[in-house]
Amino acid sequence: MQPGYKTNLNGMKKIILLIVFMLICFGINAKVMAGNENDCYVKAGDKFLIGNDLKFGVAHTKIILPDGTVEKIDNHDISAFRHHDKLYMMMPVICDRNDTLCMAMMEYIKSTSGYDIFLYCCYDLVDQAYRIDNAYKNVFFVYKNGKYYRRINEDQSEALTGYGIKVLALE
């Protein structure tokens, strides 16, 4: 027997075990991320459809049902939807002067002691004009017991931390 034979064998065992462990981990991860579960839904009028995936279009949204069929829904009929890990609901957009501008889909962020917090992404208007160079800004809407309570801009980090929302400082 050669003197380095036993150490090479031990090294090969470790490498094979590592490869097997990595393949098992990748297999588990692929199964979790496969999207086979019914984790999407759409609420439109009196319809409530549960499915595997959503496909959004300009005028229609398609939901892929568990049996593989596709149901098409008009976008203006949708009042709420969940797409994998994000929940959106049709909520009123309140401007700075507490006027209701319109209804829009807002992302549900969290609930804390009677407060529901939603995120809305809108244009950051310069000179009150829509232009290509205008950037988007995030606005948080707080509802207390289902009624509008407060509007918080994304740069008001103290107010956001009061509701338990972590603010990442970009520098």
C-alpha positions as CSV (number, residue, x, y, z in Angstrom):
1,M,0.0,0.0,0.0
2,Q,1.2,3.5,-0.8
3,P,1.5,5.9,2.1
4,G,-0.8,8.6,0.6
5,Y,-3.5,6.1,-0.4
6,K,-5.6,6.3,2.8
7,T,-5.6,10.1,2.9
8,N,-6.7,10.3,-0.7
9,L,-9.5,7.9,0.0
10,N,-10.6,10.0,3.0
11,G,-10.5,13.1,0.8
12,M,-12.6,11.5,-1.9
13,K,-15.2,10.4,0.7
14,K,-15.5,13.9,1.9
15,I,-15.9,15.3,-1.6
16,I,-18.5,12.7,-2.5
17,L,-20.4,13.4,0.7
18,L,-20.3,17.1,0.0
19,I,-21.6,16.6,-3.5
20,V,-24.4,14.4,-2.3
21,F,-25.3,17.0,0.4
22,M,-25.4,19.8,-2.2
23,L,-27.6,17.8,-4.6
24,I,-30.1,17.1,-1.7
25,C,-30.1,20.8,-0.8
26,F,-30.7,21.8,-4.5
27,G,-33.5,19.2,-4.8
28,I,-35.3,20.5,-1.7
29,N,-34.9,24.1,-2.8
30,A,-36.3,23.3,-6.3
31,K,-39.3,21.6,-4.7
32,V,-40.0,24.6,-2.5
33,M,-39.6,27.1,-5.3
34,A,-41.5,25.1,-7.9
35,G,-44.7,27.0,-7.4
36,N,-46.9,23.9,-7.4
37,E,-48.9,25.2,-4.5
38,N,-52.0,27.4,-4.9
39,D,-50.4,30.6,-3.6
40,C,-52.1,33.1,-5.9
41,Y,-55.6,34.4,-5.9
42,V,-57.8,37.1,-7.5
43,K,-60.9,38.7,-6.1
44,A,-63.0,40.3,-8.8
45,G,-66.6,41.2,-8.0
46,D,-68.3,38.1,-6.6
47,K,-65.6,35.8,-8.0
48,F,-62.8,34.5,-5.9
49,L,-60.3,32.4,-7.9
50,I,-57.4,30.5,-6.4
51,G,-54.5,29.4,-8.7
52,N,-50.9,28.6,-9.2
53,D,-49.8,31.8,-11.1
54,L,-50.9,35.1,-12.4
55,K,-50.1,36.7,-15.7
56,F,-50.8,40.5,-16.0
57,G,-51.7,42.2,-19.2
58,V,-52.8,45.7,-20.2
59,A,-56.5,45.0,-20.1
60,H,-56.8,41.5,-18.7
61,T,-55.2,39.3,-16.0
62,K,-54.9,35.6,-16.4
63,I,-54.9,33.2,-13.5
64,I,-53.7,29.6,-14.0
65,L,-56.0,27.4,-12.0
66,P,-54.7,24.2,-10.2
67,D,-56.1,22.0,-13.0
68,G,-54.1,23.9,-15.6
69,T,-57.0,25.8,-17.2
70,V,-56.6,29.6,-17.6
71,E,-59.3,32.1,-16.5
72,K,-59.2,35.6,-18.0
73,I,-60.4,38.5,-15.8
74,D,-60.8,42.2,-16.8
75,N,-58.4,44.4,-14.8
76,H,-61.0,47.0,-13.9
77,D,-63.0,44.3,-12.1
78,I,-60.2,43.2,-9.8
79,S,-60.5,44.4,-6.2
80,A,-57.6,42.4,-4.6
81,F,-55.0,39.8,-5.6
82,R,-52.2,37.9,-4.2
83,H,-49.2,37.0,-6.3
84,H,-47.0,34.5,-4.5
85,D,-45.8,36.5,-1.4
86,K,-47.3,39.9,-2.1
87,L,-50.9,41.0,-1.4
88,Y,-52.5,43.9,-3.2
89,M,-55.8,45.6,-2.5
90,M,-57.8,48.4,-4.2
91,M,-57.5,51.4,-1.9
92,P,-58.2,55.1,-2.2
93,V,-55.2,57.3,-3.0
94,I,-55.2,60.3,-0.7
95,C,-53.2,63.4,-1.8
96,D,-51.4,65.9,0.5
97,R,-54.6,68.0,1.0
98,N,-56.6,64.9,2.1
99,D,-58.5,64.8,-1.2
100,T,-59.2,61.4,-2.7
101,L,-57.7,61.3,-6.1
102,C,-58.6,57.8,-7.3
103,M,-58.5,54.2,-6.4
104,A,-55.4,52.2,-7.0
105,M,-53.8,48.9,-6.2
106,M,-51.6,49.2,-3.1
107,E,-49.3,46.6,-1.6
108,Y,-50.2,45.4,1.8
109,I,-47.2,45.7,4.1
110,K,-48.2,44.8,7.6
111,S,-50.8,45.2,10.4
112,T,-49.9,46.3,13.9
113,S,-52.5,46.8,16.7
114,G,-55.4,48.0,14.6
115,Y,-53.3,49.8,12.0
116,D,-53.0,48.5,8.4
117,I,-50.1,49.8,6.4
118,F,-50.1,49.9,2.6
119,L,-47.4,51.0,0.1
120,Y,-48.2,52.9,-3.1
121,C,-45.6,53.8,-5.7
122,C,-46.3,57.1,-7.5
123,Y,-44.6,59.7,-9.6
124,D,-42.5,62.3,-7.8
125,L,-43.9,65.3,-9.7
126,V,-41.6,68.2,-10.6
127,D,-43.6,71.4,-11.4
128,Q,-46.8,69.3,-11.2
129,A,-46.1,67.8,-14.6
130,Y,-45.7,64.2,-15.8
131,R,-42.4,63.9,-17.5
132,I,-40.0,61.0,-18.3
133,D,-37.3,62.4,-16.0
134,N,-39.6,62.3,-13.0
135,A,-38.7,59.6,-10.6
136,Y,-41.0,57.3,-8.6
137,K,-41.5,57.6,-4.9
138,N,-43.0,55.4,-2.3
139,V,-45.9,56.6,-0.1
140,F,-47.2,54.6,2.8
141,F,-50.9,54.8,3.7
142,V,-52.0,54.0,7.2
143,Y,-55.5,52.8,7.9
144,K,-56.9,52.5,11.4
145,N,-59.8,50.0,11.8
146,G,-60.4,50.2,8.0
147,K,-60.5,54.0,7.7
148,Y,-57.9,56.3,6.4
149,Y,-55.6,57.5,9.2
150,R,-52.3,58.9,7.9
151,R,-50.1,59.3,4.8
152,I,-46.3,58.9,5.3
153,N,-43.7,59.7,2.6
154,E,-40.7,57.4,2.3
155,D,-38.3,60.1,3.6
156,Q,-40.1,60.3,7.0
157,S,-38.2,57.5,8.5
158,E,-39.1,58.4,12.1
159,A,-42.8,57.9,11.4
160,L,-42.2,54.7,9.6
161,T,-40.1,53.2,12.4
162,G,-43.0,54.0,14.8
163,Y,-45.1,51.5,12.9
164,G,-42.4,48.9,12.8
165,I,-41.2,49.4,9.3
166,K,-37.4,49.2,8.9
167,V,-36.0,52.0,6.7
168,L,-32.8,51.4,4.8
169,A,-30.7,54.5,4.4
170,L,-29.2,54.8,0.9
171,E,-26.0,56.7,0.8
